[in-house]
Amino acid sequence: MKNNKKVQYIKSVLNNMPTSWLSLTTHRLDIYNETLAKTEFLEQFELLYNNDNSELLSLNELPTAYDYIRLGHPLSCILEWTIGNLNNLKSENVISFDSKTIPVLAILRKNLLENKNTQIVYSGELPQNFNAEILRTVYGYQFELKSIENIKEVSEFNGSTIFISQNDKIEVSNLNSNIDFFISLHAHLGSILLVNGKQNENYISDIQHVRRRETIAMTPANCLVALESLISETTVEHKNIDEAKKESVLNSIKEITDTNTKPLVSSSGLSIQYAILMGLIDDAQEKNPGKAIKIIVPPNCYGGTNDQARRVAACIKNVAVVDLPVDGDNDMVKSIDMVLTKIAAQDAIPYIIAEIPTNPRVEVPNLIDLRTVLSKERTTSKGNIAIDPVFILDQTFCPNVRFLGENDILSTVRTISFASGSKFPSGGKCTAGYCVGNIKTSALMEKIALHLTLCDNEATDLQYEILAEQLPSMNKRIVDAYKNTREFVNFIHETLPEAKINFVSEELAQQGFTPSVFSLDLPTKGNTTEEKETYKRALNHKLINLMITEIPTESKYCVSYGQLKGCYWTIPATSTQGTTKEGDKDYIARVALSANMDLELHKKIFSTFVESI
C-alpha cells in the first residue's frame, strides 16, 4: 500500500498542511455552506489530488469543511476520504468519532425509533465502557450480543449487524457482506465507522447528527496520528496522560467555581450536557420509576442545547420537553415559577436548562428571586409534596461567576453548572467542556460521571493539556475582554443611538457579570413589518461583511466567543439557532470581543458603517 498514489499524496498533504488545521476550533461562516458540510471541501480536495497539487497555498484556500471542529474538520474529512478510497467506499460512508461507544449508540438510536432489530458482533473485547444493562434500561436500546472468533462467522440477520473490532493500526478493513456497520476501535484515538452497503446509506445523516449533538468527531491531533499510522502501516503509539496536568485542570475548575465536588471534563460542551441529561434521567428512573420527566428548555436558546433535549425525549417514553420563555418580554423567574407549578401538579420530575446570562440577549434574572422560586415547596394535585427541580446552569458566557459555593446564591438549590471549553476556558484552542455540582448534587454527579464514561466522552489527553495551560488565566481574560466590550458598546450608543443593544448593566457588572458578548438590534426602515425585517437583515450582513473585509486579521464571521484575540460576529438565527423553531429565532447581530484586539480600528470601521446608512 505504501506505493499507492493516494497514500503518497496524503503523505505530501500532511507535510504541507496549514497549521490552522490542527489549531482552530471554529471556522469562518462566510466561506461555509452548511448544506454542503464535508462535501464541498472534499470536492475541491479531489481536484487538488487529480492535479497532484499539495501546496500549502492551495490547501489553505479550500472551503470550510465544518463550522466547528467538534462536528468535523479538514483532517477528519481527509482521514475518512482516504479510508473510504482504500475500502472502495464513498467518503460519506466513513465517519470518525472521538468516542468508542457513541457510534454503536448512534445505530441503536435509529433502530429504536424504527423498531428494527440489532445484533452487535465482536471479536476480542467490547469497548471497555460498554454497559449493556444501562443501555437497555435507561436509554431504551434493544440489541443482541454475540462474540465470535473470525469475521467470516458473521451470518445473515433480520435487522442490522454491527461488527466491532479492537485495532492497534489504522488499516484497510476486511468487510463481510453480512455486516451492515463495521466499527474499528483505536486505543486513545477513538473509532472509525464504515457504513457497508447501499441499503444502509439512509443511516448516514442520522449517525452524523449523533456525532453533531452527543459527541465529537475524532480530534484534529488524533486524526493526524491516524493518518500517519495508515500511510506508514505502523502501530498507533499511546502516550499516557500527564496526571499532574489533569489534576491541575480539576483544581482550577474547583477554584474558579468555588466548589468541592469533583468536576467532570468532557470532549465538548454538548458532550457534558448529554452526560448530565442521561445521568439525571438514570437517577429519576431509579428513585421514581414510572414518573414523567420534564426537561425545561428556553425555546430560543443555543440550537444544540434545544435540539439535544428534544432528541433525548424522542427516545425515552416518559421524557418530554417543556418550553421556558426567558428573553425579551418574558421574565425567567416568572416563567420558571409558572412551569414548575404546572409540573408539580402533574407529579412530574423537573430538570431546567438555562443560560445566565441568556443567549443572545445577554439578560440576567434577579438572582435572589431565582433562588426563591427554585426553592419554593410545591404540591401535586393530590396534595403531596412535589419533587424539587434540578437547575442545570449553562455558564458559558460568564464561567467566572460563583453560583455554587457554600455561601453562593444557588448553594441551597440542587444545581449543576456547565461550560463549553471552546470558549473562555481554552480561549478557543480546544472543544472540551466541564461541569460541577454543588454539595446537594453529590449523588447526581456520580450518575453523570457514569454516563460520561459510558459514552466515552471524557476530554482527550491533549484537551486536558490545553485547559491546564489556559484555565489559570481565564478570569483575567474575562475581565480584560469585558473592558473592551463595554467601551465598544458605549461607543455604539454614542455613534448610533437608534440601535438597540442587549448587554449587562453597570450594576450587573459590579456583581461579577462581565461577559464579552453583546447583541445589536440595528435600526430599520420600511412601511410594513416585512419590509422592516428585510431591511434589518440586510443591514446585519452589510455590517458583518464590512468588518471582516476591512479587518480580516481580527474580525471573523464566526459563532464563537471567549477567544484569545480578535472579534467574532454572527447572526444567531442563521448559526447557533440553526435547529431552533423559526418563530423563536433572533435575526440580530451578536458580537464577541477579546482582550487582545485593535479596538480603535473597530470603532473607526463601525463609524464608516454608520455613515453609509
C-alpha positions in Angstrom: 0.0 0.0 0.0 3.0 2.3 0.5 3.3 2.9 -3.2 -0.4 3.7 -3.6 -0.8 7.0 -5.4 -3.4 8.3 -2.9 -1.2 7.3 0.1 1.7 9.2 -1.4 -0.5 12.2 -2.0 -1.8 12.2 1.6 1.8 12.0 2.8 2.6 15.1 0.9 -0.5 16.9 2.2 0.4 16.1 5.8 3.9 17.6 5.2 2.4 20.8 3.7 -0.9 21.3 5.5 -1.8 24.7 7.1 -1.1 24.9 10.9 -4.8 26.0 11.4 -5.9 22.5 10.5 -4.6 21.5 13.9 -5.2 24.6 16.0 -8.6 26.1 15.0 -11.8 25.1 16.8 -14.1 27.3 14.7 -14.1 28.4 11.1 -15.5 31.3 9.1 -19.2 31.2 8.3 -18.8 33.4 5.2 -16.9 30.7 3.4 -19.0 27.8 4.7 -22.1 26.2 3.3 -23.8 24.1 6.0 -25.8 22.1 3.5 -22.6 21.0 1.8 -20.6 20.3 5.0 -17.7 18.0 4.2 -18.9 17.6 0.6 -17.7 20.9 -0.7 -14.3 20.6 1.0 -13.8 17.1 -0.4 -14.8 18.1 -3.9 -12.2 20.8 -4.0 -9.7 18.4 -2.3 -10.2 15.8 -5.0 -9.5 18.4 -7.7 -6.2 19.1 -6.0 -5.5 15.4 -5.8 -6.3 14.9 -9.5 -3.8 17.7 -10.3 -1.3 16.3 -7.8 -1.3 19.7 -6.0 -0.5 19.6 -2.3 0.9 23.1 -2.0 0.3 25.0 1.2 -1.4 27.9 -0.6 -3.9 25.6 -2.4 -4.7 23.6 0.8 -5.2 26.9 2.7 -7.8 28.1 0.1 -10.0 25.0 0.4 -13.6 25.9 1.6 -14.5 25.3 5.2 -15.4 21.7 5.9 -17.5 22.3 9.1 -18.1 25.4 11.2 -17.0 23.6 14.4 -14.2 21.0 14.7 -16.4 19.0 17.1 -18.6 18.3 14.0 -15.6 17.6 11.7 -12.7 19.4 10.1 -10.2 19.1 7.3 -8.2 16.3 8.8 -11.3 14.2 9.7 -12.6 14.6 6.2 -9.2 13.6 4.7 -9.0 10.6 7.0 -12.5 9.5 6.0 -11.8 10.1 2.3 -8.6 8.0 2.4 -10.2 5.1 4.3 -13.2 5.2 2.0 -11.0 5.1 -1.1 -8.9 2.2 0.3 -12.1 0.2 1.1 -13.9 1.0 -2.1 -16.5 3.1 -0.1 -17.7 6.6 -0.6 -16.2 9.0 1.8 -19.6 9.8 3.4 -19.8 6.1 4.4 -16.8 6.6 6.7 -17.4 8.5 10.0 -14.7 9.0 12.6 -15.5 9.5 16.3 -13.6 10.6 19.3 -15.8 8.2 21.3 -15.5 4.4 21.0 -19.1 3.7 22.2 -21.2 6.5 20.6 -21.1 5.1 17.0 -22.8 2.0 18.4 -25.3 4.1 20.2 -26.0 6.1 17.0 -27.1 3.0 15.2 -29.1 1.7 18.2 -30.9 5.1 18.4 -32.1 4.9 14.8 -33.1 1.3 15.1 -35.1 2.1 18.3 -37.0 4.8 16.5 -37.6 2.5 13.5 -38.4 -0.6 15.7 -35.6 -2.6 13.9 -33.6 -5.5 15.4 -29.9 -5.1 16.0 -27.1 -7.6 16.7 -23.7 -6.5 18.0 -21.0 -8.9 17.0 -17.5 -8.6 18.3 -14.1 -10.3 18.4 -11.9 -10.0 21.4 -13.4 -7.4 23.8 -16.3 -5.0 23.7 -15.4 -1.3 24.3 -14.3 -1.0 28.0 -17.1 1.4 28.7 -19.9 -0.5 27.0 -22.6 -1.2 29.6 -25.3 -3.3 28.1 -27.7 -3.2 31.1 -27.7 0.6 31.3 -28.1 0.9 27.5 -31.2 -1.3 27.7 -32.8 0.1 30.9 -32.0 3.8 30.7 -31.5 4.6 27.0 -34.2 2.1 25.9 -31.9 0.4 23.3 -32.6 -3.2 22.4 -29.9 -5.5 20.9 -28.3 -8.9 20.9 -24.6 -9.5 21.8 -22.5 -12.2 20.1 -18.8 -13.0 20.5 -17.0 -14.6 17.5 -13.5 -15.7 16.7 -13.4 -14.7 13.0 -15.3 -12.1 10.9 -16.2 -14.9 8.4 -18.5 -16.3 11.1 -20.9 -13.4 10.7 -24.1 -14.8 9.1 -27.3 -13.1 7.8 -29.5 -11.5 10.4 -33.0 -10.0 10.3 -32.0 -6.4 11.1 -28.8 -4.5 11.5 -25.5 -6.3 12.2 -22.7 -4.2 13.9 -19.3 -5.7 14.0 -16.8 -4.2 16.5 -13.1 -4.9 16.5 -10.1 -3.6 18.5 -7.2 -2.4 16.4 -3.7 -1.1 17.1 -3.3 0.0 13.5 -5.4 2.1 11.1 -5.7 -0.2 8.1 -7.9 -1.5 5.3 -10.9 -3.4 6.7 -11.9 -6.9 5.6 -15.6 -6.2 5.0 -18.2 -9.1 5.1 -21.4 -8.5 3.1 -23.4 -9.7 6.1 -22.0 -6.8 8.2 -24.0 -3.5 7.9 -21.7 -1.4 10.2 -18.1 -2.1 10.8 -16.6 -0.2 13.8 -12.9 -0.3 14.5 -11.7 0.9 17.9 -8.3 2.6 18.1 -6.8 2.9 21.6 -6.8 6.6 22.7 -7.7 7.9 19.2 -11.4 7.0 19.1 -13.2 4.9 16.5 -14.0 4.7 12.8 -17.4 3.6 11.5 -17.8 2.2 8.0 -21.4 2.0 6.6 -21.5 -1.0 4.4 -24.0 -1.4 1.5 -26.3 1.0 -0.3 -29.2 -0.3 1.8 -27.7 1.3 4.9 -26.8 4.7 3.4 -30.0 6.2 4.9 -28.3 5.8 8.3 -25.5 8.3 7.4 -27.3 11.6 8.2 -28.7 10.2 11.4 -25.3 9.0 12.6 -23.8 12.3 11.6 -26.4 14.0 13.7 -25.5 12.0 16.8 -21.8 13.0 16.2 -23.0 16.6 16.0 -25.1 16.6 19.1 -24.0 13.9 21.6 -20.2 13.6 21.0 -17.5 15.0 18.7 -15.5 13.9 15.6 -12.1 12.4 16.1 -10.0 15.4 17.0 -7.5 17.0 14.6 -4.5 15.8 16.6 -5.8 12.3 16.7 -6.8 12.3 13.0 -3.2 13.3 12.2 -1.9 10.3 14.2 -4.4 8.0 12.5 -3.4 9.2 9.0 0.3 8.8 9.8 -0.4 5.3 11.0 -2.4 4.5 7.9 0.1 5.7 5.4 3.1 4.2 7.2 1.3 1.0 8.2 2.6 1.3 11.7 1.1 0.7 15.2 -0.5 3.7 16.9 1.7 4.8 19.8 -0.2 5.7 23.0 1.2 8.2 25.4 -0.2 8.2 28.9 -1.8 11.5 30.1 0.2 13.7 32.4 -1.8 13.2 35.6 -0.4 16.4 37.1 -2.0 18.4 34.3 -5.3 16.6 34.7 -5.2 17.4 38.4 -4.3 21.0 37.6 -7.5 21.3 35.5 -9.7 19.8 38.2 -8.2 22.1 40.8 -8.6 25.2 38.6 -12.3 24.4 38.0 -12.9 24.0 41.7 -11.2 27.3 42.5 -13.0 29.2 39.7 -16.4 27.8 40.7 -15.8 27.7 44.5 -16.9 24.0 44.7 -15.7 20.9 46.4 -17.3 18.2 44.4 -15.1 16.6 41.7 -15.6 18.3 38.3 -16.2 16.3 35.2 -14.3 17.2 32.0 -15.7 16.2 28.6 -14.8 16.3 24.9 -17.2 19.3 24.4 -20.0 21.3 26.0 -22.7 19.2 24.3 -20.9 16.0 25.5 -21.1 17.1 29.1 -24.7 18.3 28.7 -25.6 14.8 27.3 -24.0 13.1 30.3 -25.9 15.5 32.6 -29.3 14.7 31.0 -28.7 10.9 30.9 -27.3 10.9 34.4 -30.4 12.7 35.7 -32.8 10.5 33.8 -31.0 7.4 35.2 -31.3 8.8 38.7 -35.0 9.6 38.2 -35.8 6.2 36.8 -34.1 4.6 39.8 -35.6 6.7 42.5 -39.0 7.5 41.0 -39.7 4.7 38.5 -42.5 5.4 36.1 -42.9 9.1 36.8 -42.9 11.6 34.0 -39.6 13.6 33.4 -39.8 17.1 32.1 -36.8 18.8 30.5 -37.5 22.6 30.7 -35.6 24.5 28.0 -35.8 28.1 26.6 -37.1 27.7 23.0 -34.6 30.3 21.6 -31.5 29.0 23.4 -28.5 27.7 21.6 -29.7 25.3 19.0 -27.5 22.4 20.2 -29.0 22.5 23.7 -32.6 22.7 22.4 -32.1 20.0 19.8 -30.3 17.6 22.1 -33.0 17.8 24.8 -35.7 17.0 22.2 -33.6 14.1 20.8 -33.3 12.6 24.3 -37.1 13.0 24.8 -37.8 11.3 21.4 -36.1 8.1 22.6 -37.5 7.7 26.2 -41.2 7.3 26.7 -41.6 9.2 30.0 -39.4 12.1 29.0 -40.8 15.3 27.4 -39.6 18.9 26.7 -41.3 21.9 28.1 -40.7 25.4 26.7 -39.3 28.1 29.1 -39.7 31.7 27.7 -36.8 33.7 29.2 -35.9 36.6 26.9 -37.3 40.0 25.8 -40.8 40.5 27.3 -40.5 37.2 29.3 -39.1 37.1 32.8 -37.1 33.9 33.5 -38.1 33.8 37.2 -41.9 34.2 36.5 -41.7 31.6 33.7 -39.9 29.1 35.9 -42.5 29.7 38.7 -45.4 29.0 36.3 -43.8 26.0 34.7 -42.7 24.4 38.0 -46.2 24.9 39.5 -47.8 23.1 36.5 -45.2 20.3 36.5 -45.7 19.9 40.3 -49.4 19.4 39.9 -48.6 16.6 37.4 -46.3 15.0 40.0 -43.5 15.0 37.4 -39.8 15.4 37.7 -38.5 18.9 36.6 -35.0 19.5 35.1 -34.4 23.1 34.0 -31.6 24.0 31.5 -31.0 27.8 31.3 -28.2 30.2 30.4 -27.2 33.0 32.6 -26.6 35.5 31.0 -29.1 34.4 28.4 -28.1 34.0 24.7 -28.3 36.1 22.6 -29.9 38.9 24.6 -27.4 38.8 27.5 -30.0 39.1 30.2 -29.6 38.2 33.9 -32.6 37.4 36.1 -32.9 38.7 39.7 -30.8 36.0 41.4 -32.5 36.3 44.8 -35.9 35.8 43.2 -34.5 32.9 41.1 -33.3 31.1 44.3 -36.6 31.7 45.9 -38.7 30.3 43.1 -36.4 27.3 42.7 -36.5 26.6 46.5 -40.3 27.0 46.8 -42.1 23.9 48.1 -44.9 22.9 45.7 -47.6 20.3 45.9 -49.0 17.8 43.5 -52.7 17.8 42.5 -53.2 15.2 45.3 -51.7 17.5 47.9 -48.4 15.6 48.2 -45.0 17.4 48.3 -43.7 17.7 44.7 -40.2 16.7 43.6 -37.9 19.7 43.7 -36.2 20.8 40.5 -32.6 20.3 39.4 -31.3 23.6 37.8 -28.8 22.9 35.0 -27.0 26.2 34.5 -25.2 26.9 31.3 -22.5 29.3 32.4 -20.6 29.6 29.1 -21.0 33.4 28.8 -19.7 34.0 32.4 -17.9 31.0 33.8 -16.2 33.2 36.4 -19.4 33.9 38.4 -19.6 31.8 41.5 -23.1 30.3 41.9 -22.5 27.0 43.8 -20.1 27.6 46.7 -21.2 27.2 50.3 -22.3 30.8 50.6 -23.2 31.4 47.0 -26.6 32.3 45.6 -27.6 28.8 44.4 -25.9 26.7 47.2 -29.2 25.7 48.7 -30.8 24.6 45.3 -29.9 21.4 43.5 -27.7 23.0 40.8 -25.3 21.7 38.2 -23.2 24.2 36.3 -21.5 23.6 33.0 -19.5 25.5 30.4 -18.2 25.0 26.9 -14.5 24.8 26.9 -14.0 26.0 23.4 -14.9 29.5 24.7 -13.2 31.1 27.7 -11.7 28.0 29.4 -9.4 27.2 26.5 -9.5 30.5 24.6 -10.8 28.7 21.5 -7.9 26.2 21.5 -10.0 23.1 22.1 -13.6 22.0 22.4 -13.5 20.4 25.9 -16.3 21.2 28.3 -16.8 20.7 32.0 -19.5 20.6 34.8 -19.5 21.0 38.5 -22.3 20.5 41.1 -23.0 22.0 44.5 -22.9 19.9 47.7 -26.6 19.0 47.2 -25.9 17.2 43.9 -23.0 14.9 45.0 -25.0 11.7 44.3 -26.2 13.1 40.9 -22.6 13.9 39.9 -21.8 10.3 40.4 -24.6 9.3 37.9 -23.4 11.9 35.5 -19.8 10.6 35.7 -21.2 7.1 35.0 -22.8 8.3 31.7 -19.9 10.4 30.7 -17.8 7.2 30.9 -20.3 5.0 29.2 -20.4 7.4 26.3 -16.6 7.6 26.3 -16.9 11.3 26.1 -14.2 12.4 28.6 -11.8 15.1 27.5 -8.7 13.8 25.5 -5.2 14.0 26.9 -4.4 17.0 24.6 -7.6 18.8 25.7 -6.5 18.4 29.4 -3.1 19.8 28.5 -4.6 22.8 26.8 -7.0 23.5 29.7 -4.2 23.2 32.2 -2.3 25.9 30.2 -5.3 28.2 29.7 -7.6 27.9 32.8 -5.3 29.8 35.2 -5.5 33.0 33.1 -9.3 32.7 32.3 -10.7 35.1 34.9 -8.2 37.8 33.9 -9.0 37.4 30.2 -12.7 37.7 31.0 -12.2 41.0 32.9 -10.0 42.4 30.1 -12.3 41.3 27.3 -15.3 42.9 29.2 -13.5 46.2 29.3 -13.1 46.2 25.5 -16.7 45.2 25.2 -18.1 47.9 27.5 -16.1 50.5 25.6 -17.3 49.3 22.2 -20.9 49.2 23.5 -20.7 52.8 24.8 -19.2 53.9 21.5 -22.1 52.4 19.5 -24.6 54.0 21.9 -23.0 57.4 21.0 -22.5 56.8 17.3 -25.7 55.0 16.5 -28.2 55.8 19.4 -31.2 54.4 17.5 -29.7 50.9 17.7 -30.9 48.6 20.5 -28.1 47.0 22.4 -28.5 44.0 24.7 -25.7 44.0 27.2 -25.4 43.7 31.0 -25.9 46.9 33.1 -23.1 48.5 35.0 -24.8 47.3 38.2 -24.7 43.7 37.0 -21.1 44.1 36.0 -20.4 45.2 39.6 -21.9 41.9 40.7 -19.4 40.0 38.6 -21.4 39.5 35.3 -18.7 40.7 32.9 -19.5 39.0 29.5 -17.6 40.0 26.4 -20.7 39.4 24.2 -23.5 41.7 23.3 -26.3 41.7 20.7 -27.1 44.5 18.4 -30.5 45.2 17.0 -29.9 47.7 14.2 -32.3 50.5 13.3 -34.5 49.7 10.3 -36.7 51.3 7.6 -39.8 50.4 5.7 -43.6 50.7 5.5 -44.5 47.2 6.6 -43.3 44.7 9.2 -41.9 42.6 6.4 -40.1 45.5 4.7 -38.5 46.5 8.1 -37.4 43.0 8.8 -35.9 42.5 5.3 -34.0 45.8 5.6 -32.6 44.9 9.1 -31.4 41.5 8.0 -29.6 43.0 5.0 -28.1 45.6 7.3 -26.8 42.9 9.6 -24.9 41.3 6.7 -23.6 44.7 5.5 -22.1 45.4 8.9 -20.5 42.0 9.3 -19.2 41.9 5.7 -17.6 45.4 6.2 -15.9 44.3 9.5 -14.5 41.1 8.2 -13.4 42.7 4.9 -11.7 45.7 6.4 -10.2 44.0 9.4 -9.5 40.4 8.1 -6.8 39.7 10.6 -9.1 40.3 13.6 -12.8 40.4 12.7 -14.2 37.0 11.8 -17.7 35.9 10.9 -18.0 33.1 13.4 -20.2 31.8 16.2 -17.6 31.6 19.0 -16.5 33.9 21.8 -14.0 33.9 24.7 -11.3 33.7 22.1 -7.7 34.8 22.9 -7.7 37.5 20.2 -9.8 39.3 17.7 -13.5 40.0 17.3 -16.2 37.5 16.3 -19.5 38.4 14.6 -22.6 36.2 13.9 -26.4 36.2 13.4 -27.8 33.7 15.9 -30.8 32.8 13.7 -28.5 31.6 10.9 -25.8 30.0 13.1 -26.2 29.0 16.8 -30.0 28.8 16.5 -29.9 26.6 13.4 -32.3 24.0 14.7 -34.5 26.4 16.7 -38.1 26.9 15.6 -38.3 29.8 13.1 -40.6 31.9 15.3 -38.1 31.8 18.2 -35.0 32.8 16.1 -33.2 36.1 16.6 -32.2 37.9 13.5 -29.9 40.3 15.2 -26.1 40.6 15.2 -24.1 39.1 18.1 -20.6 40.4 18.7 -17.9 38.9 20.8 -14.7 40.8 21.7 -11.4 39.6 23.2 -8.9 41.2 25.4 -6.4 41.3 22.5 -7.7 43.3 19.6 -7.4 46.7 17.9 -10.5 48.3 19.4 -9.8 51.8 17.9 -9.8 50.3 14.4 -13.1 48.5 15.0 -14.6 51.8 16.2 -13.3 53.5 13.0 -14.8 50.9 10.7 -18.1 51.0 12.6 -18.2 54.7 12.1 -17.8 54.2 8.4 -20.7 51.8 8.5 -22.9 54.3 10.3 -22.1 57.0 7.7 -23.1 54.6 4.9 -26.7 54.2 6.3 
